[in-house]
Every structure is written in C-alpha cells, then in structure tokens.
C-alpha cells in the first residue's frame, strides 16, 4: 500500500512537470565557461574547481561527459 501511494505521488509530480533529484551545482553557463577555460588551457580542472567553488570531481565529470560527446 505504501509503494502504491508513493508511485501515485511520483507520477502526479512528474505530470505537473516536477522532477526529483538534486539540483546541479553549476548552471549551464558556468559549465560552458569551465569547458572553455580548460580546453583553451587557461585553467586546469583543479583551478577551475577552486574558481567556481566545487570539488575537482565535479569538474572532471563535466569534462568527461562533454569530451566524450
């Protein structure tokens, strides 16, 4: 019964356009800026992470996702 109510609630939220999960730490514009800085060699991934106040792993994931695409 609990699973059913949870599923109904999640379906209703999706129908209203709400999605679950954590919000991204970096906005799309910030992500693009990081990609440009690192690709042009102006900043290392670690420097970019410090500049934007995120962990190095966040920048690494962003780079891997976008360099693979």
DAFENZI-V384310 format. One record per helix or strand of 2 or more residues. SS is the DSSP state (hx for helix, st for strand). FROM is the first residue (numbers start at 1). TO is the last residue. If there is no record, write none. Layout:
# DAFENZI-V384310
SS | FROM | TO
SS | FROM | TO
This chain:
# DAFENZI-V384310
hx | 2 | 15
hx | 28 | 39
hx | 45 | 52
hx | 56 | 68
